[in-house]
Amino acid sequence: MHNRDLPAAYTQTLPPRPLGSLPRRAGSESSAAVLINRLLHPVLATATLIACLFAYGKPLSGHYLLLAILAFFICFKVFDKIDILVPWSSLHLTRLVRGVVVGWAIVVAALLFLGYATQLTRNFDKLVILAWFAATPLVLLLGTKIARVLVRRAVVNGALAGSAVVVGANGLGRELAGRLRRDPYSGMRVHGYFDDREPDRLLAIAAADVLGKVQDAPEYVKRHAIDRVYIALPIAAQPRIIALVNALRDTTASVYFVPHLFVFDLIQARVDAVNGLPVVAVRETPFSGMNAALKRAFDLAVSSLVLLLVWPALLAVALAVKMSSTGPALFKQRRYGLGGDGITVYKFRTMTVQEDGGSIVQATKDDQRVTRVGGFLRRYSLDELPQFFNVLGGSMSIVGPRPHPIALNEQYRKLIDGYMIRHKVKPGITGWAQVNGFRGETQTLEKMQKRIEHDLDYLRNWSLSLDLWIMVKTIITVWRDRNAY
C-alpha cells in the first residue's frame, strides 16, 4: 500500500526505490562520470576489434572500418541501460555480468544478421572475428572494474567533486542527501539543508546540517559557490518553490526539483514532454516507441523460429491428446490481454474438463481432472506450445506476465493493490514470476501477491537482455522443476 496524502509525505521516511523505477543519472553524477558511463562499452568493444586486427596483421580500413562503426553504435544502444557506477554489491555484480554477456550476444547477433543479409561476411577473416567475439566480454568486464577505480580516485582527489545543498529536510530530502553521500561515484559533497520548520520539528537532522531558512538558500549558494541545488519541497509549497527558483537565477548553480513521486507505485517513471510542456510519467508501459518495435521484432523472430523447429512435435502432441481422451486437441480460454482487453489463449488440452466460465478451479497436485498425457505435457510445459501462435498473432509476447483466466482476474483485482497494472504489457508464455518460483498453482493470496510483485518488477526493469535471461532460466526451471502439475 502507498500513502497518497502528499502533505503527509513532507515528514515521512521514504523506503529505497526499486532498481530501475527512475533513471539514476538524473543529476546525481558529474557530467564526466555520465560520459564515461555512456561511452565505456562502445569504446572498449571497438578498441578490442582494433587490437584483434593488429594482432592478426589486418588494417583498420574498408569493411573493417565499417564494422567498427556499426559495432560502436549498436553497443551504444544495447549497453545504454547498464550503469557501471552503481554502488557495488553481489546483486549489481550479477546484473552487470548478465548485462554484459547477454548484451554482447545481442550485438553479435545483430552484426551477424547484417553481415549475412548484405553478404559481407565473406570479406572478414574468421579468426579475427572469432577472437573479437570471444575477447570482448572479458575486456568489457575488466574495463568496467578499471573505470570504477579511476572514477572513484578522481572523486576522492577532487577532480570530479562538486557541492550541493538540499532545500527541504523532509523524508525525501534526507533520503536524497543520504544517497548522494553514500554513492562513492556522485562526487557531491552535501553541505546541508534549508528548511522553514522550527528546530524541534527537525529532530532527525543534526543542528549543524540545518543551514537556514528556505529564503537564505540563494545567498548561501552564491557565497559558497554551490554547484547544485536540490529542491525537495512538497507540491503544496509551490509559491515558495517559485520564489526560490527565481531567486536562484542570480547564481550559476544547477537547480533540480525532486518531486514527491515515491508516494506512488512507480512503473517506468520518466520525464517526458507534450509539445514542449514537461510532464512526468508516473506509470507507463516500457514498450513505447523504439522499444515497442524491438519487442515485437524479437517476438516475431523467436516464435517463427520455434514453430519452424517444433511443428512435427505439435502434430504428434495433438494426435496424442486426441487419441488419449475424449475432447478436442486444443483448449481455448478467454483471458485478459494488453490493456485488460479479452483475448483467446490456446493450449493443448490436458484435462477432461474445459473450464472457461465465471468459476475456475486451478489444477492441484494429483488432480483427477488431468489426463495421463496431460500430466506429461503440464510437467514440461508442452501444453503451452500453441501460444506461440498467439505471439505471432500479436495478442501475446514471448516474455511477460502470465495471463490468468478472466474469473481469477476479477477475483484478485479486488484483493491485490495494483493487480491490473500487469496488463500494461502483453501477457507472456513465460515471465519473471515463473522463473522465480511462482509457476503453476497459487494456493494462497500471499503467493499470488508475490507473483504480481514479480510481474510489476518486470515492468519496472524491462530490457531485451532481461527477456533473454528469463528465456534461459525458463528452460532450466522447466527441466529441474519436479513439482509442476
Rosetta blueprint (number, residue, H / E / L):
1 M L
2 H L
3 N L
4 R L
5 D L
6 L L
7 P H
8 A H
9 A H
10 Y H
11 T L
12 Q L
13 T L
14 L L
15 P L
16 P L
17 R L
18 P L
19 L L
20 G L
21 S L
22 L L
23 P L
24 R L
25 R L
26 A L
27 G L
28 S L
29 E L
30 S L
31 S H
32 A H
33 A H
34 V H
35 L H
36 I H
37 N H
38 R H
39 L H
40 L H
41 H H
42 P H
43 V H
44 L H
45 A H
46 T H
47 A H
48 T H
49 L H
50 I H
51 A H
52 C H
53 L H
54 F H
55 A H
56 Y L
57 G L
58 K L
59 P L
60 L L
61 S L
62 G L
63 H H
64 Y H
65 L H
66 L H
67 L H
68 A H
69 I H
70 L H
71 A H
72 F H
73 F H
74 I H
75 C H
76 F H
77 K H
78 V H
79 F L
80 D L
81 K L
82 I L
83 D L
84 I L
85 L L
86 V L
87 P L
88 W L
89 S L
90 S H
91 L H
92 H H
93 L H
94 T H
95 R H
96 L H
97 V H
98 R H
99 G H
100 V H
101 V H
102 V H
103 G H
104 W H
105 A H
106 I H
107 V H
108 V H
109 A H
110 A H
111 L H
112 L H
113 F H
114 L H
115 G H
116 Y H
117 A H
118 T H
119 Q L
120 L L
121 T H
122 R H
123 N H
124 F L
125 D L
126 K H
127 L H
128 V H
129 I H
130 L H
131 A H
132 W H
133 F H
134 A H
135 A H
136 T H
137 P H
138 L H
139 V H
140 L H
141 L H
142 L H
143 G H
144 T H
145 K H
146 I H
147 A H
148 R H
149 V H
150 L H
151 V H
152 R H
153 R H
154 A H
155 V H
156 V H
157 N H
158 G L
159 A L
160 L L
161 A L
162 G E
163 S E
164 A E
165 V E
166 V E
167 V E
168 G L
169 A L
170 N L
171 G H
172 L H
173 G H
174 R H
175 E H
176 L H
177 A H
178 G H
179 R H
180 L H
181 R H
182 R H
183 D L
184 P L
185 Y L
186 S L
187 G L
188 M E
189 R E
190 V E
191 H E
192 G E
193 Y E
194 F E
195 D L
196 D L
197 R L
198 E L
199 P H
200 D H
201 R H
202 L L
203 L L
204 A L
205 I L
206 A L
207 A H
208 A H
209 D H
210 V E
211 L E
212 G E
213 K L
214 V H
215 Q H
216 D H
217 A H
218 P H
219 E H
220 Y H
221 V H
222 K H
223 R H
224 H H
225 A L
226 I L
227 D L
228 R E
229 V E
230 Y E
231 I E
232 A L
233 L L
234 P L
235 I H
236 A H
237 A H
238 Q H
239 P H
240 R H
241 I H
242 I H
243 A H
244 L H
245 V H
246 N H
247 A H
248 L H
249 R H
250 D H
251 T L
252 T L
253 A L
254 S E
255 V E
256 Y E
257 F E
258 V L
259 P L
260 H L
261 L H
262 F H
263 V H
264 F L
265 D L
266 L L
267 I E
268 Q L
269 A L
270 R E
271 V E
272 D E
273 A E
274 V E
275 N L
276 G L
277 L E
278 P E
279 V E
280 V E
281 A E
282 V L
283 R E
284 E L
285 T L
286 P L
287 F L
288 S L
289 G L
290 M H
291 N H
292 A H
293 A H
294 L H
295 K H
296 R H
297 A H
298 F H
299 D H
300 L H
301 A H
302 V H
303 S H
304 S H
305 L H
306 V H
307 L H
308 L H
309 L H
310 V H
311 W H
312 P H
313 A H
314 L H
315 L H
316 A H
317 V H
318 A H
319 L H
320 A H
321 V H
322 K H
323 M H
324 S H
325 S L
326 T L
327 G L
328 P L
329 A L
330 L E
331 F E
332 K E
333 Q E
334 R E
335 R E
336 Y E
337 G L
338 L H
339 G H
340 G H
341 D L
342 G E
343 I E
344 T E
345 V E
346 Y E
347 K E
348 F E
349 R L
350 T L
351 M E
352 T L
353 V L
354 Q L
355 E L
356 D L
357 G L
358 G L
359 S L
360 I L
361 V L
362 Q L
363 A L
364 T L
365 K L
366 D L
367 D L
368 Q L
369 R L
370 V E
371 T L
372 R H
373 V H
374 G H
375 G H
376 F H
377 L H
378 R H
379 R H
380 Y L
381 S L
382 L H
383 D H
384 E H
385 L L
386 P L
387 Q H
388 F H
389 F H
390 N H
391 V H
392 L H
393 G H
394 G L
395 S L
396 M L
397 S E
398 I E
399 V E
400 G L
401 P L
402 R L
403 P L
404 H L
405 P E
406 I H
407 A H
408 L H
409 N H
410 E H
411 Q H
412 Y H
413 R L
414 K L
415 L L
416 I L
417 D L
418 G L
419 Y H
420 M H
421 I H
422 R H
423 H H
424 K H
425 V L
426 K L
427 P L
428 G E
429 I E
430 T E
431 G L
432 W L
433 A L
434 Q H
435 V H
436 N H
437 G L
438 F L
439 R L
440 G L
441 E L
442 T L
443 Q L
444 T L
445 L H
446 E H
447 K H
448 M H
449 Q H
450 K H
451 R H
452 I H
453 E H
454 H H
455 D H
456 L H
457 D H
458 Y H
459 L H
460 R H
461 N H
462 W L
463 S L
464 L H
465 S H
466 L H
467 D H
468 L H
469 W H
470 I H
471 M H
472 V H
473 K H
474 T H
475 I H
476 I H
477 T H
478 V H
479 W H
480 R H
481 D L
482 R L
483 N L
484 A L
485 Y L
